[in-house]
Amino acid sequence: MKDYSNEDITIHWKPNLCKHAGICVKTLPQVYNPKASPWIAIENASTEALKAQVSACPSGALSYSRNKKT
């Protein structure tokens, strides 16, 4: 599993579950770029947009957790 964080949430990517449906890339191309490294640029979208997109992942390869505020 790989994690990508902003100040609000952490996106978790489980590559072994990914079915490469492309919904993430089609929905938020400014965030998900399979040709880039790292391929997720979480800073390029709002937390709400990221949460909505992650919730639409058909395979469950993408999930998120809220970061603890200090």
Residue pairs with C-beta under 8 A, 6 or more apart in sequence:
1 12
1 13
1 14
2 12
2 13
2 15
2 38
3 10
3 11
3 12
3 13
4 10
4 11
4 13
4 38
4 40
4 42
5 11
5 42
5 67
6 42
6 43
6 47
6 50
6 67
7 67
8 47
8 66
8 67
9 47
9 50
9 51
9 64
9 65
9 66
9 67
10 64
10 65
10 67
11 40
11 42
11 50
11 54
11 62
11 63
11 64
12 62
12 63
12 64
12 65
13 40
13 61
13 62
14 60
14 61
14 62
14 63
15 61
16 61
17 59
17 60
17 61
18 59
18 61
19 58
19 59
19 61
21 57
21 58
21 59
23 53
23 56
23 57
23 58
24 31
24 32
24 53
24 54
24 57
24 62
25 32
25 33
25 34
27 53
27 56
28 44
28 45
28 49
28 50
28 53
30 41
30 44
30 45
31 40
31 41
31 42
31 44
31 45
31 50
31 53
32 39
32 40
33 39
33 41
42 50
45 53
50 64
51 64
53 62
54 62
54 63
54 64
57 63
